[in-house]
Amino acid sequence: MAQGRGDSVDEVDVMLLDALHANPRASFERLGPALGISAVTAARRWQRLSDSGRAWVSSVPGPQLALVGAVYQVRAQPGRVTEVAHALSAVPQVVSVYATDGAFDLHTLVFAGDMPALTTLLLDALPRIPGIASARSLVGSVWYSAVQWQLGAMDADQKRSVSGRAGRKQIRSERNRVFDQADRMLFVALQRDGRARYRDLARTVGTSETLVRRRVETLVDRGMLSFRTDFARSEGGWPVEYVLWLSVPLDRLDDLGAEIGSWPQTRICLSTTGTANLMVMGQVHRIRDVAGILERLPPEVVVADQRLVLRAFKSWGRLLNADGHALDHVPVDPWAPAGPDQAGLSWAPSSCWGPRGP
């Protein structure tokens, strides 16, 4: 296997990705010694992974940030799946877009700042996209999955060494806190690069480095902001992604949702409206490994539908090529105007943060 100098991803790269899953903004001075490499080597490896689109870090909403979401499933007109996927990917509230086998061509996740905005997206904006033949939406309720996953490449001592603020357990609670305009701009800036240096963020939002550092730490501590590391799944050893729709007894939904959401293969575990009330997305090494996931399900859980992901077009704002490499990004912005032709920020950076610091 290559040693991380060319185009291949080696064991040390996977270990670095695992560490950055545990603590996406950890310094290389912290990561390197924990992984048995120098800080310079860790930085060089990350730069290569990032520059090639094989890995990236993004901001994500914390567990107490007020948001609503839905699964939006699409049947495209014949021959127009890719066209529709690209159009959906251009919408900042459509955070992820997957082509799947099964009854629907596309499986997407949609976020909005409140229910009226989500309703406008689902009923007015998204159905106007050319090439959509029909669609179905299911509103999400409770997220049972975390944003930091484990790839299994680190031992217990390494996990303890790299974990920090990002390693704190996030308790599910009522989403009742909101971003102001400055927070939203900071969130969107961190979409582009979740590991951006504070001085670069300060330049972007038009304030001092001290204020930006303090605000990021405050948002994380308040459960309003978190970070996630992602990667080209096939090169990290997880080439197969699946979608499960499960029917779970209501009196067991929280317990089983939390259990399934904690499995290392699970990327997303979300309760939704409908008789199939738990949606699970996960990743495994081989197609036949999906059978092992199904066998682990408790007997009271009914599998209403199962699908394989044929291609990911967009993953949490990153636009992907057929190999899963990030080519570009459409920053996730649940608060963007919800009209069919509206998107993006609508204010100047300096108006939100006040005078630029030194």
RALIN-V575471 format. One record per residue. RES is the residue in one small letter. SS is DSSP state (2 for helix, 1 for strand, 0 for the rest). PHI is phi in degrees with one decimal (none if undefined). OMEGA is omega as a letter, one per 40 degrees, with the letter a starting at -180 (999 if undefined). Layout:
res->{RES & RES}
ss->{SS & SS}
phi->{PHI & PHI}
omega->{OMEGA & OMEGA}
//
This chain:
res->{m & a & q & g & r & g & d & s & v & d & e & v & d & v & m & l & l & d & a & l & h & a & n & p & r & a & s & f & e & r & l & g & p & a & l & g & i & s & a & v & t & a & a & r & r & w & q & r & l & s & d & s & g & r & a & w & v & s & s & v & p & g & p & q & l & a & l & v & g & a & v & y & q & v & r & a & q & p & g & r & v & t & e & v & a & h & a & l & s & a & v & p & q & v & v & s & v & y & a & t & d & g & a & f & d & l & h & t & l & v & f & a & g & d & m & p & a & l & t & t & l & l & l & d & a & l & p & r & i & p & g & i & a & s & a & r & s & l & v & g & s & v & w & y & s & a & v & q & w & q & l & g & a & m & d & a & d & q & k & r & s & v & s & g & r & a & g & r & k & q & i & r & s & e & r & n & r & v & f & d & q & a & d & r & m & l & f & v & a & l & q & r & d & g & r & a & r & y & r & d & l & a & r & t & v & g & t & s & e & t & l & v & r & r & r & v & e & t & l & v & d & r & g & m & l & s & f & r & t & d & f & a & r & s & e & g & g & w & p & v & e & y & v & l & w & l & s & v & p & l & d & r & l & d & d & l & g & a & e & i & g & s & w & p & q & t & r & i & c & l & s & t & t & g & t & a & n & l & m & v & m & g & q & v & h & r & i & r & d & v & a & g & i & l & e & r & l & p & p & e & v & v & v & a & d & q & r & l & v & l & r & a & f & k & s & w & g & r & l & l & n & a & d & g & h & a & l & d & h & v & p & v & d & p & w & a & p & a & g & p & d & q & a & g & l & s & w & a & p & s & s & c & w & g & p & r & g & p}
ss->{0 & 0 & 0 & 0 & 0 & 0 & 0 & 0 & 0 & 0 & 2 & 2 & 2 & 2 & 2 & 2 & 2 & 2 & 2 & 2 & 2 & 2 & 0 & 0 & 0 & 0 & 0 & 2 & 2 & 2 & 2 & 2 & 2 & 2 & 2 & 0 & 0 & 0 & 2 & 2 & 2 & 2 & 2 & 2 & 2 & 2 & 2 & 2 & 2 & 2 & 2 & 0 & 0 & 0 & 1 & 1 & 1 & 1 & 1 & 1 & 1 & 0 & 0 & 0 & 1 & 0 & 0 & 1 & 1 & 1 & 1 & 1 & 1 & 1 & 1 & 1 & 0 & 0 & 0 & 0 & 2 & 2 & 2 & 2 & 2 & 2 & 2 & 2 & 2 & 0 & 0 & 0 & 0 & 1 & 1 & 1 & 1 & 1 & 1 & 1 & 0 & 0 & 0 & 0 & 0 & 1 & 1 & 1 & 1 & 1 & 1 & 1 & 0 & 0 & 2 & 2 & 2 & 2 & 2 & 2 & 2 & 2 & 2 & 2 & 2 & 2 & 2 & 2 & 0 & 0 & 0 & 1 & 1 & 1 & 1 & 1 & 1 & 1 & 1 & 1 & 1 & 1 & 1 & 0 & 0 & 0 & 0 & 0 & 0 & 0 & 0 & 0 & 0 & 0 & 0 & 2 & 2 & 2 & 2 & 2 & 2 & 2 & 0 & 0 & 2 & 2 & 2 & 0 & 0 & 0 & 0 & 0 & 0 & 0 & 0 & 0 & 1 & 0 & 0 & 0 & 2 & 2 & 2 & 2 & 2 & 2 & 2 & 2 & 2 & 2 & 2 & 2 & 0 & 0 & 0 & 0 & 0 & 2 & 2 & 2 & 2 & 2 & 2 & 2 & 2 & 0 & 0 & 0 & 2 & 2 & 2 & 2 & 2 & 2 & 2 & 2 & 2 & 2 & 2 & 2 & 2 & 0 & 0 & 0 & 1 & 1 & 1 & 1 & 1 & 1 & 1 & 0 & 0 & 0 & 0 & 0 & 0 & 0 & 0 & 1 & 1 & 1 & 1 & 1 & 1 & 1 & 1 & 0 & 0 & 2 & 2 & 2 & 2 & 2 & 2 & 2 & 2 & 2 & 2 & 2 & 2 & 0 & 0 & 0 & 0 & 1 & 1 & 1 & 1 & 1 & 1 & 1 & 0 & 0 & 0 & 0 & 0 & 1 & 1 & 1 & 1 & 1 & 1 & 1 & 0 & 0 & 0 & 0 & 2 & 2 & 2 & 2 & 2 & 2 & 2 & 2 & 0 & 0 & 0 & 0 & 0 & 1 & 1 & 1 & 1 & 1 & 1 & 1 & 1 & 1 & 1 & 1 & 1 & 1 & 1 & 0 & 0 & 1 & 1 & 1 & 0 & 0 & 0 & 0 & 0 & 1 & 1 & 1 & 1 & 0 & 0 & 0 & 0 & 0 & 0 & 0 & 0 & 0 & 0 & 0 & 0 & 0 & 0 & 0 & 0 & 0 & 0 & 0 & 0 & 2 & 2 & 2 & 2 & 0 & 0 & 0 & 0 & 0}
phi->{none & -64.5 & -103.5 & 78.9 & -98.8 & -104.5 & -92.2 & -87.5 & -105.4 & -107.6 & -62.8 & -68.4 & -60.2 & -63.9 & -64.2 & -63.9 & -62.0 & -61.8 & -64.1 & -75.1 & -65.2 & -70.9 & -149.6 & -61.4 & -108.1 & -62.3 & -72.3 & -68.1 & -65.5 & -86.0 & -70.2 & -55.1 & -58.4 & -64.7 & -99.6 & 80.0 & -131.5 & -77.9 & -61.2 & -63.5 & -65.2 & -60.8 & -64.4 & -64.7 & -64.6 & -64.0 & -60.4 & -65.3 & -63.4 & -69.9 & -63.1 & -87.0 & 75.5 & -85.2 & -155.5 & -161.4 & -122.9 & -134.6 & -74.9 & -136.9 & -64.1 & -75.7 & -69.2 & -110.0 & -79.5 & -69.4 & -149.0 & -128.6 & -145.0 & -153.6 & -95.3 & -118.0 & -106.1 & -127.1 & -102.9 & -94.8 & -64.0 & -52.1 & 79.7 & -120.1 & -59.9 & -63.4 & -59.9 & -66.5 & -59.7 & -66.6 & -65.8 & -63.5 & -65.0 & -79.4 & -88.5 & -66.5 & -83.6 & -87.0 & -83.3 & -146.0 & -136.4 & -129.0 & -88.7 & -129.8 & -80.7 & 96.6 & -69.9 & -109.9 & -78.8 & -129.8 & -120.2 & -128.6 & -115.9 & -124.9 & -123.8 & -146.0 & -72.7 & -155.5 & -67.5 & -59.5 & -66.5 & -64.0 & -61.4 & -60.4 & -62.0 & -72.6 & -96.5 & -115.4 & -76.3 & -66.4 & -63.2 & -80.2 & -64.4 & -61.2 & 100.0 & -81.3 & -87.1 & -160.9 & -152.8 & -137.5 & -122.1 & -132.1 & -75.6 & -81.1 & -122.3 & -123.3 & -91.1 & -102.6 & -96.5 & -90.2 & -104.8 & -107.9 & -105.0 & -123.3 & -96.6 & 79.3 & -93.2 & -106.6 & -88.1 & -62.3 & -65.1 & -65.7 & -60.3 & -65.3 & -69.4 & -93.3 & -70.0 & -147.3 & -58.9 & -69.7 & -84.1 & -68.0 & -68.3 & -97.2 & -89.0 & -65.3 & -152.4 & -66.0 & -83.2 & -134.4 & -106.5 & -126.5 & -79.2 & -87.3 & -61.8 & -66.7 & -63.5 & -62.0 & -64.1 & -65.2 & -59.1 & -67.3 & -62.4 & -75.5 & -63.7 & -66.0 & -152.5 & -68.2 & -105.1 & -57.4 & -71.1 & -61.0 & -67.6 & -72.3 & -63.1 & -60.6 & -65.6 & -67.4 & -94.1 & 80.4 & -147.9 & -86.2 & -61.3 & -61.8 & -66.0 & -65.4 & -58.2 & -63.3 & -70.5 & -60.4 & -63.3 & -65.3 & -63.1 & -65.2 & -63.4 & -84.6 & 74.5 & -100.8 & -141.0 & -145.1 & -140.2 & -137.3 & -104.1 & -133.0 & -157.8 & -68.1 & -58.6 & -64.3 & -79.2 & -88.9 & 94.1 & -127.3 & -79.1 & -107.2 & -114.4 & -135.4 & -126.4 & -120.2 & -111.1 & -117.8 & -100.9 & -121.3 & -54.8 & -58.6 & -74.3 & -117.6 & -62.4 & -64.0 & -64.1 & -73.3 & -61.4 & -65.3 & -65.1 & -66.0 & -64.1 & -88.6 & -63.6 & -63.6 & -79.5 & -79.4 & -100.4 & -137.0 & -139.3 & -136.7 & -81.0 & -137.0 & -70.3 & 102.6 & -70.4 & -85.5 & -100.8 & -138.3 & -104.9 & -124.6 & -116.6 & -148.4 & -140.4 & -140.0 & -79.4 & -139.0 & -59.2 & -66.8 & -70.2 & -61.9 & -59.6 & -64.9 & -64.3 & -64.0 & -67.6 & -78.0 & -65.8 & -61.1 & -62.7 & -79.0 & -91.5 & -104.4 & -84.5 & -80.8 & -162.1 & -140.8 & -141.1 & -107.8 & -80.1 & -83.6 & -161.3 & -97.4 & -90.1 & -147.3 & -131.7 & 42.8 & 90.7 & -87.2 & -86.5 & -113.2 & -86.8 & -65.0 & -90.2 & 85.1 & -83.9 & -73.8 & -101.2 & -163.1 & -147.8 & -118.5 & -52.6 & -62.9 & -141.8 & -61.9 & -98.1 & -63.0 & -52.3 & -91.7 & -68.7 & -65.2 & -120.0 & -118.3 & -166.0 & 97.2 & -78.3 & -128.5 & -143.7 & -85.7 & -55.7 & -64.7 & -73.9 & -95.2 & -109.7 & 82.9 & -61.8 & -69.0 & -78.2 & -68.5}
omega->{a & a & i & a & a & a & a & i & a & a & i & i & a & i & i & i & i & i & i & i & a & a & a & a & i & i & i & i & i & a & a & a & i & a & i & i & i & i & i & i & i & a & a & i & i & i & i & i & a & a & a & a & a & a & a & i & a & i & i & i & i & a & a & i & a & i & i & a & i & i & a & a & a & i & a & i & a & i & a & a & a & i & a & i & i & i & i & a & a & a & a & i & i & a & a & a & a & i & a & i & i & a & i & a & a & i & a & i & a & i & i & a & i & a & i & i & i & i & i & i & a & a & a & a & a & i & i & a & a & i & i & i & i & a & i & i & i & a & i & a & a & i & i & a & i & i & i & a & i & i & i & a & a & i & a & a & i & i & i & a & a & a & i & i & a & a & a & a & i & a & i & a & a & i & a & i & a & i & i & a & a & i & a & i & i & i & a & i & i & i & a & i & a & i & a & i & a & a & i & i & i & i & a & a & i & i & a & i & a & a & i & i & a & a & i & a & i & a & i & a & a & i & a & a & i & a & i & i & i & a & i & a & a & a & i & i & a & a & a & i & a & i & i & i & a & i & a & i & a & a & i & a & a & a & a & i & i & i & a & i & a & i & a & i & a & i & a & i & a & i & a & i & i & a & i & a & i & i & a & i & a & a & i & a & a & a & a & i & i & i & i & i & a & a & a & a & i & a & a & i & i & i & a & a & i & a & i & i & i & i & i & i & a & i & a & i & a & i & a & i & a & i & a & i & i & i & a & i & i & a & i & a & a & a & i & i & a & i & a & a & a & i & i & i & a & i & a & a & a & a & a & a & a & a & i & i & a & 999}
//
